[in-house]
């Protein structure tokens, strides 16, 4: 782990050929899981409150329920860190993976509280009782808020949470997962506002097969390199979204030459935000939209 961190820092601070920075007004600032540093993650309150700041895009995660609805959640189960049972009992680490969202209907999912405990990693987060909302409910609520406040509706950067070892156990197979996502996007009529992202190349390849006009983003946290990662895909995605410490000027230039925007995750330090903007990234994903100036 120490070697990986050292290698990552070398990459991030390495010097390379200069690039023209993107104007700060053009930067796609994205609220990570809504505004995780300030409100419970992937909650309807957090998504709406993120729009009080200069956020262009709401970033969020989805899994699938037993009744085939997309549900906002970073894990396909109820995390022992932030969730509790309907009767107030804390979920334990030993039991969390047995509480699979894919085994529960939406009405049962809504009984769990994933906000009252807060998150120990985010001391500024407001504690409040919230449930994991459906994608349909969450997006409809954001769009309604924008109409009421006369705010320009945001884009939505939606991660389909998927790993091969989860197929059929915690998540549907990629074909079914993508079908469900595209159905809900169509019903919401937000095709022009959507970016679908994943760490799972099979999900991205399936999105491109079923709906090649939908924008996609390849999430990356490995150190295999740009060329090796792109070989996992049957197409070039619209966005390459790496862990921020994997970036330097040369890497950003190489990604731009492939015709991709570069939007790293997750940056909660204004100094690092400024550095990344200087080396030419197109967007910033942050837990703290209040840090955007």
LUMFI-386315 format. One line per 4 residues: their letters; for each residue x, y, z of N, C-alpha, C. Coordinates in nm, 2 decimals. Layout:
A) X:Y:Z:X:Y:Z:X:Y:Z; ...
! end
This chain:
XXXX) 0.08:-0.12:0.00:0.00:0.00:0.00:0.09:0.13:0.00; 0.20:0.13:0.08:0.28:0.24:0.09:0.35:0.26:-0.05; 0.39:0.15:-0.12:0.45:0.16:-0.25:0.35:0.22:-0.35; 0.23:0.18:-0.34:0.12:0.23:-0.43:0.10:0.38:-0.41
XXXX) 0.10:0.42:-0.28:0.08:0.56:-0.25:0.19:0.65:-0.30; 0.32:0.60:-0.28:0.44:0.67:-0.33:0.43:0.68:-0.48; 0.40:0.57:-0.55:0.39:0.58:-0.69:0.29:0.68:-0.74; 0.17:0.68:-0.67:0.06:0.77:-0.71:0.11:0.91:-0.69
XXXX) 0.18:0.94:-0.58:0.22:1.08:-0.56:0.32:1.12:-0.66; 0.41:1.03:-0.70:0.51:1.06:-0.80:0.43:1.10:-0.93; 0.33:1.02:-0.97:0.26:1.05:-1.09:0.19:1.19:-1.08; 0.13:1.22:-0.96:0.05:1.34:-0.95:0.14:1.46:-0.96
XXXX) 0.26:1.46:-0.90:0.34:1.58:-0.89:0.45:1.58:-1.00; 0.45:1.48:-1.09:0.55:1.47:-1.19:0.54:1.59:-1.29; 0.65:1.64:-1.34:0.64:1.75:-1.44:0.63:1.69:-1.57; 0.57:1.76:-1.66:0.55:1.71:-1.80:0.53:1.83:-1.89
XXXX) 0.50:1.81:-2.01:0.48:1.91:-2.11:0.36:2.00:-2.07; 0.36:2.13:-2.07:0.25:2.21:-2.02:0.13:2.19:-2.11; 0.01:2.22:-2.05:-0.11:2.21:-2.12:-0.19:2.34:-2.09; -0.28:2.37:-2.18:-0.36:2.49:-2.15:-0.48:2.46:-2.06
XXXX) -0.48:2.52:-1.94:-0.59:2.49:-1.84:-0.72:2.53:-1.89; -0.82:2.45:-1.85:-0.96:2.48:-1.88:-1.00:2.60:-1.79; -1.08:2.70:-1.85:-1.13:2.81:-1.77:-1.22:2.75:-1.65; -1.20:2.81:-1.53:-1.27:2.77:-1.42:-1.42:2.77:-1.44
XXXX) -1.47:2.86:-1.52:-1.62:2.86:-1.55:-1.66:2.74:-1.63; -1.57:2.68:-1.70:-1.60:2.56:-1.78:-1.59:2.43:-1.70; -1.53:2.44:-1.58:-1.51:2.32:-1.50:-1.64:2.25:-1.46; -1.65:2.12:-1.48:-1.77:2.05:-1.45:-1.76:2.01:-1.30
XXXX) -1.80:2.09:-1.21:-1.79:2.06:-1.07:-1.91:1.96:-1.04; -1.87:1.85:-0.98:-1.97:1.74:-0.95:-1.98:1.71:-0.80; -2.11:1.71:-0.75:-2.13:1.68:-0.61:-2.13:1.53:-0.59; -2.03:1.48:-0.52:-2.01:1.34:-0.50:-2.11:1.28:-0.40
XXXX) -2.19:1.18:-0.46:-2.30:1.12:-0.38:-2.39:1.23:-0.33; -2.41:1.34:-0.41:-2.49:1.45:-0.37:-2.39:1.56:-0.31; -2.38:1.56:-0.18:-2.29:1.64:-0.10:-2.25:1.57:0.02; -2.18:1.46:0.00:-2.15:1.37:0.11:-2.08:1.43:0.23
XXXX) -2.00:1.53:0.21:-1.94:1.60:0.33:-2.03:1.68:0.41; -2.15:1.71:0.36:-2.25:1.80:0.43:-2.38:1.73:0.47; -2.42:1.63:0.39:-2.55:1.56:0.41:-2.54:1.41:0.38; -2.63:1.33:0.43:-2.61:1.19:0.41:-2.60:1.16:0.26
XXXX) -2.51:1.07:0.23:-2.48:1.03:0.09:-2.60:0.97:0.01; -2.60:1.01:-0.11:-2.71:0.95:-0.20:-2.85:0.97:-0.15; -2.87:1.08:-0.08:-3.00:1.11:-0.02:-3.07:1.22:-0.10; -3.20:1.22:-0.10:-3.27:1.33:-0.17:-3.24:1.46:-0.12
XXXX) -3.22:1.47:0.01:-3.18:1.60:0.07:-3.04:1.64:0.02; -2.95:1.55:0.02:-2.81:1.58:-0.02:-2.80:1.63:-0.16; -2.88:1.56:-0.25:-2.88:1.60:-0.39:-2.93:1.74:-0.41; -3.04:1.77:-0.35:-3.10:1.90:-0.36:-3.01:2.01:-0.30
XXXX) -2.96:1.98:-0.18:-2.87:2.08:-0.12:-2.74:2.11:-0.19; -2.69:2.01:-0.27:-2.57:2.03:-0.35:-2.59:2.14:-0.45; -2.72:2.16:-0.49:-2.75:2.26:-0.60:-2.75:2.40:-0.54; -2.73:2.42:-0.41:-2.71:2.55:-0.36:-2.57:2.61:-0.39
XXXX) -2.49:2.52:-0.45:-2.35:2.56:-0.48:-2.33:2.55:-0.63; -2.21:2.59:-0.68:-2.19:2.59:-0.83:-2.17:2.45:-0.88; -2.26:2.37:-0.86:-2.26:2.23:-0.91:-2.32:2.22:-1.05; -2.25:2.16:-1.14:-2.31:2.14:-1.27:-2.37:2.00:-1.28
XXXX) -2.31:1.91:-1.21:-2.35:1.76:-1.22:-2.36:1.70:-1.08; -2.47:1.62:-1.06:-2.48:1.54:-0.94:-2.43:1.40:-0.97; -2.33:1.36:-0.89:-2.28:1.23:-0.90:-2.35:1.14:-0.80; -2.39:1.02:-0.84:-2.46:0.93:-0.75:-2.44:0.78:-0.79
XXXX) -2.47:0.69:-0.70:-2.45:0.55:-0.73:-2.59:0.48:-0.73; -2.60:0.37:-0.81:-2.72:0.29:-0.81:-2.70:0.14:-0.81; -2.79:0.07:-0.74:-2.79:-0.07:-0.74:-2.94:-0.11:-0.78; -2.97:-0.23:-0.77:-3.11:-0.28:-0.81:-3.18:-0.35:-0.70
XXXX) -3.31:-0.32:-0.68:-3.39:-0.39:-0.58:-3.45:-0.51:-0.63; -3.52:-0.58:-0.54:-3.59:-0.71:-0.58:-3.70:-0.68:-0.68; -3.77:-0.56:-0.67:-3.87:-0.53:-0.76:-3.82:-0.45:-0.88; -3.69:-0.47:-0.91:-3.63:-0.42:-1.03:-3.63:-0.27:-1.04
XXXX) -3.62:-0.20:-0.93:-3.60:-0.05:-0.93:-3.45:-0.02:-0.91; -3.41:0.09:-0.97:-3.28:0.14:-0.94:-3.29:0.21:-0.80; -3.19:0.18:-0.71:-3.19:0.24:-0.58:-3.06:0.31:-0.56; -3.06:0.43:-0.50:-2.94:0.51:-0.48:-2.86:0.44:-0.36
XXXX) -2.75:0.39:-0.38:-2.67:0.33:-0.28:-2.53:0.30:-0.33; -2.43:0.32:-0.25:-2.29:0.30:-0.29:-2.26:0.15:-0.28; -2.32:0.08:-0.18:-2.30:-0.07:-0.17:-2.43:-0.13:-0.21; -2.43:-0.26:-0.26:-2.55:-0.33:-0.28:-2.61:-0.40:-0.16
XXXX) -2.58:-0.34:-0.04:-2.63:-0.38:0.09:-2.64:-0.26:0.18; -2.68:-0.28:0.30:-2.69:-0.17:0.40:-2.56:-0.16:0.48; -2.48:-0.06:0.46:-2.35:-0.04:0.52:-2.36:-0.03:0.68; -2.28:-0.10:0.74:-2.27:-0.10:0.89:-2.22:0.03:0.94
XXXX) -2.16:0.11:0.85:-2.10:0.24:0.90:-2.20:0.35:0.91; -2.31:0.35:0.82:-2.40:0.46:0.82:-2.55:0.42:0.84; -2.58:0.29:0.83:-2.72:0.25:0.84:-2.76:0.18:0.96; -2.89:0.18:0.99:-2.95:0.11:1.10:-3.09:0.05:1.06
XXXX) -3.13:-0.05:1.14:-3.26:-0.11:1.12:-3.37:-0.01:1.15; -3.49:-0.05:1.11:-3.61:0.04:1.13:-3.63:0.06:1.28; -3.59:-0.04:1.37:-3.61:-0.02:1.51:-3.50:0.05:1.58; -3.40:0.10:1.50:-3.29:0.18:1.56:-3.17:0.10:1.59
XXXX) -3.17:-0.03:1.58:-3.05:-0.11:1.60:-2.95:-0.09:1.49; -2.82:-0.07:1.53:-2.72:-0.05:1.44:-2.69:-0.18:1.36; -2.67:-0.16:1.23:-2.63:-0.28:1.15:-2.48:-0.31:1.18; -2.45:-0.44:1.20:-2.32:-0.48:1.23:-2.24:-0.51:1.10
XXXX) -2.11:-0.51:1.11:-2.03:-0.54:0.99:-2.05:-0.69:0.96; -2.07:-0.78:1.05:-2.09:-0.92:1.03:-2.22:-0.95:0.95; -2.32:-0.86:0.96:-2.45:-0.89:0.90:-2.48:-0.81:0.77; -2.40:-0.70:0.75:-2.43:-0.61:0.64:-2.45:-0.68:0.51
XXXX) -2.36:-0.77:0.47:-2.37:-0.83:0.33:-2.49:-0.92:0.32; -2.55:-0.96:0.43:-2.67:-1.04:0.43:-2.80:-0.96:0.40; -2.78:-0.83:0.42:-2.89:-0.73:0.40:-2.88:-0.68:0.26; -2.90:-0.77:0.16:-2.88:-0.74:0.02:-3.00:-0.66:-0.04
XXXX) -2.97:-0.55:-0.10:-3.08:-0.47:-0.16:-3.15:-0.54:-0.27; -3.08:-0.63:-0.34:-3.15:-0.70:-0.45:-3.25:-0.81:-0.39; -3.25:-0.83:-0.26:-3.34:-0.92:-0.20:-3.46:-0.85:-0.14; -3.47:-0.72:-0.15:-3.57:-0.64:-0.09:-3.65:-0.55:-0.19
XXXX) -3.78:-0.54:-0.17:-3.86:-0.44:-0.25:-3.83:-0.30:-0.19; -3.87:-0.20:-0.28:-3.84:-0.06:-0.24:-3.91:-0.03:-0.11; -4.03:-0.07:-0.09:-4.11:-0.04:0.03:-4.03:-0.09:0.16; -3.96:-0.20:0.15:-3.89:-0.25:0.26:-3.76:-0.18:0.28
XXXX) -3.70:-0.14:0.17:-3.57:-0.06:0.17:-3.59:0.07:0.24; -3.71:0.13:0.22:-3.73:0.26:0.28:-3.74:0.26:0.43; -3.75:0.14:0.49:-3.77:0.13:0.64:-3.63:0.15:0.71; -3.52:0.13:0.64:-3.39:0.14:0.69:-3.35:0.29:0.70
XXXX) -3.28:0.33:0.81:-3.24:0.47:0.82:-3.08:0.47:0.80; -3.04:0.55:0.70:-2.90:0.56:0.66:-2.85:0.70:0.67; -2.90:0.78:0.77:-2.85:0.91:0.79:-2.84:0.96:0.93; -2.92:0.90:1.02:-2.92:0.95:1.16:-2.79:0.93:1.24
XXXX) -2.72:0.83:1.20:-2.59:0.80:1.26:-2.48:0.89:1.22; -2.50:0.95:1.10:-2.39:1.03:1.04:-2.28:0.94:0.98; -2.17:1.00:0.94:-2.06:0.92:0.89:-1.93:0.97:0.96; -1.86:0.88:1.03:-1.74:0.92:1.11:-1.63:0.98:1.03
XXXX) -1.63:0.96:0.89:-1.53:1.02:0.81:-1.56:1.17:0.78; -1.69:1.21:0.80:-1.73:1.35:0.76:-1.80:1.41:0.88; -1.72:1.48:0.96:-1.77:1.54:1.09:-1.86:1.65:1.07; -1.86:1.71:0.95:-1.95:1.83:0.92:-2.08:1.78:0.87
XXXX) -2.10:1.65:0.84:-2.22:1.60:0.78:-2.34:1.62:0.88; -2.45:1.67:0.83:-2.57:1.69:0.91:-2.64:1.55:0.93; -2.66:1.51:1.05:-2.73:1.39:1.08:-2.88:1.40:1.07; -2.94:1.32:0.99:-3.09:1.32:0.98:-3.14:1.19:0.93
XXXX) -3.26:1.16:0.96:-3.32:1.03:0.92:-3.35:1.03:0.77; -3.28:0.95:0.69:-3.31:0.94:0.55:-3.31:0.79:0.51; -3.38:0.76:0.40:-3.37:0.63:0.34:-3.30:0.63:0.21; -3.27:0.51:0.16:-3.21:0.50:0.02:-3.33:0.52:-0.08
XXXX) -3.33:0.63:-0.15:-3.44:0.65:-0.25:-3.42:0.58:-0.38; -3.53:0.56:-0.45:-3.53:0.51:-0.58:-3.47:0.62:-0.67; -3.41:0.58:-0.78:-3.36:0.67:-0.88:-3.47:0.75:-0.94; -3.59:0.69:-0.96:-3.70:0.77:-1.02:-3.75:0.88:-0.92
XXXX) -3.76:0.84:-0.79:-3.80:0.94:-0.69:-3.70:1.05:-0.67; -3.57:1.01:-0.67:-3.46:1.11:-0.64:-3.45:1.21:-0.76; -3.45:1.16:-0.88:-3.43:1.25:-0.99:-3.56:1.34:-1.01; -3.67:1.28:-1.00:-3.80:1.36:-1.01:-3.80:1.47:-0.91
XXXX) -3.75:1.44:-0.78:-3.75:1.54:-0.68:-3.65:1.66:-0.72; -3.53:1.62:-0.77:-3.44:1.72:-0.81:-3.50:1.81:-0.93; -3.56:1.75:-1.02:-3.61:1.82:-1.14:-3.73:1.91:-1.09; -3.81:1.87:-1.00:-3.91:1.95:-0.94:-3.86:2.07:-0.87
XXXX) -3.75:2.05:-0.79:-3.68:2.15:-0.72:-3.63:2.26:-0.82; -3.57:2.21:-0.93:-3.52:2.31:-1.02:-3.63:2.39:-1.09; -3.74:2.33:-1.12:-3.86:2.40:-1.17:-3.91:2.51:-1.08; -3.92:2.47:-0.95:-3.97:2.56:-0.85:-3.87:2.68:-0.82
XXXX) -3.75:2.65:-0.83:-3.65:2.76:-0.80:-3.59:2.83:-0.92; -3.65:2.78:-1.04:-3.60:2.83:-1.17:-3.45:2.82:-1.19; -3.40:2.71:-1.14:-3.26:2.68:-1.16:-3.24:2.59:-1.28; -3.13:2.60:-1.35:-3.10:2.52:-1.46:-3.08:2.37:-1.41
XXXX) -3.15:2.27:-1.46:-3.14:2.14:-1.41:-2.99:2.09:-1.43; -2.95:2.01:-1.34:-2.81:1.96:-1.35:-2.80:1.84:-1.45; -2.68:1.80:-1.47:-2.65:1.67:-1.53:-2.64:1.57:-1.42; -2.65:1.44:-1.46:-2.64:1.33:-1.36:-2.54:1.23:-1.40
XXXX) -2.44:1.22:-1.32:-2.33:1.12:-1.34:-2.36:1.00:-1.26; -2.41:0.90:-1.32:-2.47:0.78:-1.24:-2.38:0.66:-1.25; -2.33:0.62:-1.14:-2.24:0.50:-1.14:-2.33:0.37:-1.12; -2.32:0.28:-1.21:-2.38:0.15:-1.20:-2.28:0.06:-1.12
XXXX) -2.31:0.04:-0.99:-2.22:-0.04:-0.91:-2.22:-0.18:-0.95; -2.11:-0.23:-0.99:-2.10:-0.36:-1.05:-1.96:-0.42:-1.05; -1.95:-0.55:-1.02:-1.82:-0.62:-1.02:-1.86:-0.76:-1.07; -1.77:-0.83:-1.15:-1.80:-0.97:-1.19:-1.84:-1.06:-1.08
XXXX) -1.78:-1.04:-0.96:-1.81:-1.13:-0.85:-1.94:-1.10:-0.79; -2.00:-0.99:-0.82:-2.13:-0.96:-0.77:-2.25:-1.01:-0.86; -2.22:-1.04:-0.99:-2.32:-1.08:-1.08:-2.41:-1.19:-1.02; -2.54:-1.17:-1.02:-2.63:-1.27:-0.98:-2.64:-1.29:-0.83
XXXX) -2.55:-1.22:-0.75:-2.55:-1.23:-0.61:-2.59:-1.10:-0.55; -2.53:-0.99:-0.59:-2.56:-0.86:-0.53:-2.62:-0.77:-0.64; -2.59:-0.80:-0.77:-2.64:-0.71:-0.88:-2.68:-0.80:-0.99; -2.76:-0.75:-1.08:-2.80:-0.83:-1.20:-2.68:-0.85:-1.29
XXXX) -2.69:-0.93:-1.39:-2.59:-0.94:-1.50:-2.59:-0.81:-1.57; -2.48:-0.77:-1.63:-2.47:-0.64:-1.70:-2.58:-0.61:-1.80; -2.62:-0.71:-1.88:-2.72:-0.68:-1.98:-2.85:-0.63:-1.91; -2.89:-0.70:-1.80:-3.02:-0.67:-1.73:-3.00:-0.53:-1.66
XXXX) -2.89:-0.51:-1.60:-2.86:-0.39:-1.52:-2.88:-0.27:-1.61; -2.81:-0.28:-1.73:-2.81:-0.17:-1.82:-2.95:-0.15:-1.88; -3.02:-0.25:-1.91:-3.16:-0.24:-1.96:-3.25:-0.17:-1.86; -3.24:-0.20:-1.73:-3.32:-0.13:-1.63:-3.28:0.02:-1.62
XXXX) -3.15:0.05:-1.62:-3.11:0.19:-1.61:-3.16:0.27:-1.73; -3.15:0.21:-1.85:-3.19:0.29:-1.97:-3.35:0.31:-1.97; -3.42:0.21:-1.92:-3.57:0.22:-1.91:-3.60:0.34:-1.82; -3.54:0.35:-1.71:-3.57:0.46:-1.61:-3.53:0.59:-1.67
XXXX) -3.41:0.60:-1.73:-3.36:0.72:-1.79:-3.46:0.77:-1.90; -3.52:0.68:-1.97:-3.61:0.71:-2.08:-3.74:0.76:-2.02; -3.79:0.70:-1.91:-3.91:0.74:-1.85:-3.90:0.88:-1.79; -3.78:0.91:-1.74:-3.75:1.04:-1.68:-3.72:1.15:-1.79
XXXX) -3.70:1.11:-1.91:-3.67:1.19:-2.02:-3.55:1.28:-1.99; -3.44:1.22:-1.94:-3.32:1.29:-1.91:-3.20:1.24:-1.99; -3.22:1.18:-2.11:-3.11:1.13:-2.19:-3.00:1.23:-2.22; -3.04:1.35:-2.23:-2.94:1.46:-2.26:-2.87:1.51:-2.14
XXXX) -2.92:1.46:-2.02:-2.86:1.51:-1.90:-2.77:1.40:-1.83; -2.76:1.29:-1.89:-2.71:1.17:-1.82:-2.57:1.13:-1.87; -2.49:1.09:-1.77:-2.36:1.02:-1.80:-2.37:0.89:-1.72; -2.34:0.78:-1.78:-2.34:0.65:-1.70:-2.19:0.61:-1.69
XXXX) -2.16:0.59:-1.56:-2.02:0.55:-1.53:-2.01:0.42:-1.46; -1.89:0.36:-1.47:-1.87:0.23:-1.40:-1.72:0.20:-1.39; -1.68:0.13:-1.29:-1.54:0.07:-1.29:-1.54:-0.06:-1.37; -1.66:-0.12:-1.40:-1.67:-0.25:-1.46:-1.68:-0.23:-1.61
XXXX) -1.58:-0.27:-1.69:-1.58:-0.26:-1.83:-1.70:-0.33:-1.90; -1.74:-0.44:-1.84:-1.86:-0.51:-1.90:-1.98:-0.42:-1.90; -2.00:-0.35:-1.80:-2.12:-0.25:-1.79:-2.11:-0.15:-1.90; -1.99:-0.09:-1.91:-1.97:0.02:-2.01:-1.99:-0.04:-2.15
XXXX) -1.93:-0.16:-2.18:-1.95:-0.21:-2.31:-2.10:-0.24:-2.34; -2.17:-0.28:-2.24:-2.31:-0.31:-2.26:-2.39:-0.18:-2.28; -2.35:-0.08:-2.21:-2.42:0.05:-2.24:-2.40:0.09:-2.38; -2.28:0.08:-2.43:-2.25:0.12:-2.56:-2.32:0.04:-2.67
XXXX) -2.33:-0.09:-2.63:-2.41:-0.18:-2.73:-2.55:-0.15:-2.73; -2.61:-0.12:-2.62:-2.76:-0.09:-2.61:-2.80:0.05:-2.65; -2.71:0.14:-2.61:-2.75:0.29:-2.63:-2.62:0.37:-2.66; -2.56:0.35:-2.78:-2.44:0.42:-2.81:-2.44:0.57:-2.80
XXXX) -2.56:0.63:-2.80:-2.57:0.78:-2.79:-2.56:0.83:-2.64; -2.57:0.74:-2.55:-2.56:0.78:-2.40:-2.42:0.80:-2.37; -2.39:0.91:-2.30:-2.25:0.95:-2.26:-2.21:0.85:-2.15; -2.08:0.81:-2.16:-2.02:0.72:-2.06:-1.89:0.77:-2.00
XXXX) -1.86:0.72:-1.88:-1.74:0.76:-1.81:-1.68:0.63:-1.75; -1.55:0.61:-1.78:-1.47:0.50:-1.73:-1.40:0.54:-1.60; -1.45:0.48:-1.49:-1.39:0.50:-1.36:-1.27:0.41:-1.34; -1.16:0.47:-1.29:-1.03:0.40:-1.29:-0.96:0.42:-1.15
XXXX) -0.91:0.32:-1.09:-0.83:0.33:-0.97:-0.71:0.25:-0.97; -0.69:0.17:-1.08:-0.57:0.09:-1.09:-0.45:0.17:-1.16; -0.33:0.11:-1.16:-0.21:0.17:-1.21:-0.17:0.10:-1.34; -0.26:0.04:-1.41:-0.23:-0.04:-1.53:-0.19:0.06:-1.65
XXXX) -0.24:0.18:-1.64:-0.21:0.27:-1.75:-0.33:0.29:-1.85; -0.33:0.40:-1.92:-0.43:0.44:-2.01:-0.46:0.34:-2.12; -0.35:0.30:-2.19:-0.37:0.21:-2.30:-0.43:0.08:-2.26; -0.37:0.02:-2.15:-0.42:-0.11:-2.10:-0.56:-0.10:-2.06
XXXX) -0.60:0.01:-1.99:-0.74:0.02:-1.95:-0.84:0.03:-2.07; -0.80:0.11:-2.17:-0.89:0.13:-2.28:-0.90:0.01:-2.36; -0.81:-0.08:-2.36:-0.82:-0.21:-2.43:-0.93:-0.30:-2.38; -0.97:-0.27:-2.26:-1.08:-0.34:-2.19:-1.22:-0.31:-2.25
XXXX) -1.22:-0.19:-2.33:-1.35:-0.14:-2.38:-1.35:-0.17:-2.53; -1.47:-0.17:-2.58:-1.49:-0.19:-2.73:-1.51:-0.05:-2.80; -1.49:0.06:-2.72:-1.51:0.19:-2.77:-1.44:0.29:-2.69; -1.43:0.41:-2.73:-1.37:0.52:-2.65:-1.48:0.59:-2.57
XXXX) -1.47:0.59:-2.44:-1.58:0.66:-2.36:-1.56:0.81:-2.37; -1.67:0.88:-2.34:-1.67:1.03:-2.34:-1.58:1.09:-2.23; -1.57:1.02:-2.12:-1.50:1.07:-2.00:-1.41:0.96:-1.95; -1.29:0.99:-1.91:-1.20:0.91:-1.83:-1.19:0.97:-1.69
XXXX) -1.22:0.88:-1.59:-1.24:0.94:-1.46:-1.15:0.86:-1.36; -1.02:0.90:-1.34:-0.93:0.83:-1.26:-0.93:0.89:-1.12; -0.87:0.81:-1.02:-0.83:0.86:-0.89:-0.73:0.97:-0.92; -0.75:1.08:-0.85:-0.68:1.21:-0.88:-0.53:1.19:-0.87
XXXX) -0.48:1.11:-0.78:-0.34:1.09:-0.76:-0.27:1.02:-0.88; -0.35:0.97:-0.97:-0.29:0.90:-1.09:-0.27:1.00:-1.21; -0.30:1.13:-1.18:-0.29:1.23:-1.29:-0.16:1.32:-1.28; -0.11:1.35:-1.40:-0.02:1.46:-1.41:-0.05:1.52:-1.55
XXXX) 0.03:1.62:-1.59:0.00:1.70:-1.71:0.01:1.60:-1.83; 0.11:1.52:-1.83:0.12:1.42:-1.95:0.00:1.33:-1.96; -0.04:1.28:-1.85:-0.16:1.19:-1.85:-0.28:1.26:-1.90; -0.30:1.38:-1.85:-0.42:1.46:-1.90:-0.41:1.48:-2.05
XXXX) -0.30:1.52:-2.09:-0.28:1.54:-2.24:-0.31:1.42:-2.32; -0.26:1.30:-2.27:-0.28:1.18:-2.34:-0.43:1.14:-2.35; -0.50:1.17:-2.24:-0.65:1.14:-2.24:-0.72:1.23:-2.33; -0.68:1.36:-2.33:-0.74:1.46:-2.43:-0.72:1.42:-2.57
XXXX) -0.60:1.37:-2.60:-0.57:1.33:-2.74:-0.65:1.21:-2.78; -0.70:1.13:-2.69:-0.80:1.02:-2.72:-0.94:1.08:-2.74; -0.96:1.21:-2.72:-1.09:1.26:-2.74:-1.18:1.25:-2.61; -1.12:1.22:-2.50:-1.19:1.21:-2.37:-1.18:1.33:-2.28
XXXX) -1.28:1.36:-2.21:-1.27:1.46:-2.10:-1.21:1.38:-1.98; -1.15:1.46:-1.89:-1.08:1.40:-1.78:-1.15:1.46:-1.65; -1.21:1.37:-1.57:-1.28:1.42:-1.45:-1.24:1.33:-1.34; -1.14:1.37:-1.26:-1.09:1.28:-1.15:-1.18:1.29:-1.02
XXXX) -1.16:1.19:-0.94:-1.23:1.17:-0.81:-1.13:1.15:-0.70; -1.17:1.17:-0.58:-1.27:1.26:-0.52:-1.18:1.36:-0.45; -1.19:1.49:-0.48:-1.10:1.59:-0.43:-1.17:1.68:-0.33; -1.12:1.68:-0.21:-1.18:1.76:-0.10:-1.08:1.87:-0.04
XXXX) -0.98:1.90:-0.12:-0.88:2.00:-0.08:-0.88:2.11:-0.19; -0.91:2.23:-0.15:-0.91:2.34:-0.26:-0.77:2.36:-0.33; -0.66:2.34:-0.25:-0.53:2.35:-0.32:-0.51:2.25:-0.43; -0.56:2.12:-0.40:-0.54:2.02:-0.50:-0.64:2.04:-0.62
XXXX) -0.76:2.09:-0.59:-0.85:2.13:-0.69:-0.79:2.23:-0.79; -0.72:2.33:-0.73:-0.66:2.43:-0.81:-0.55:2.37:-0.90; -0.47:2.28:-0.84:-0.36:2.22:-0.91:-0.41:2.14:-1.03; -0.52:2.06:-1.00:-0.58:1.98:-1.11:-0.63:2.07:-1.22
XXXX) -0.70:2.18:-1.19:-0.75:2.27:-1.29:-0.63:2.33:-1.37; -0.52:2.36:-1.30:-0.41:2.41:-1.38:-0.35:2.31:-1.48; -0.36:2.18:-1.45:-0.30:2.09:-1.54:-0.40:2.04:-1.65; -0.52:2.10:-1.64:-0.61:2.08:-1.76:-0.73:1.99:-1.74
XXXX) -0.76:1.95:-1.62:-0.88:1.86:-1.61:-1.01:1.93:-1.65; -1.11:1.86:-1.68:-1.23:1.91:-1.73:-1.34:1.92:-1.62; -1.32:1.85:-1.51:-1.41:1.85:-1.40:-1.35:1.80:-1.27; -1.42:1.83:-1.17:-1.38:1.79:-1.03:-1.49:1.73:-0.96
XXXX) -1.47:1.61:-0.90:-1.57:1.55:-0.82:-1.54:1.57:-0.67; -1.63:1.62:-0.59:-1.60:1.65:-0.45:-1.71:1.62:-0.36; -1.68:1.59:-0.24:-1.78:1.57:-0.13:-1.82:1.70:-0.07; -1.75:1.81:-0.10:-1.78:1.94:-0.04:-1.80:2.04:-0.15
XXXX) -1.92:2.05:-0.20:-1.95:2.15:-0.30:-1.93:2.30:-0.24; -1.93:2.31:-0.11:-1.92:2.44:-0.05:-1.77:2.49:-0.06; -1.68:2.41:-0.10:-1.54:2.45:-0.12:-1.52:2.51:-0.26; -1.62:2.51:-0.35:-1.60:2.56:-0.48:-1.62:2.71:-0.47
X) -1.52:2.79:-0.52:-1.53:2.93:-0.51:-1.55:2.99:-0.65
! end
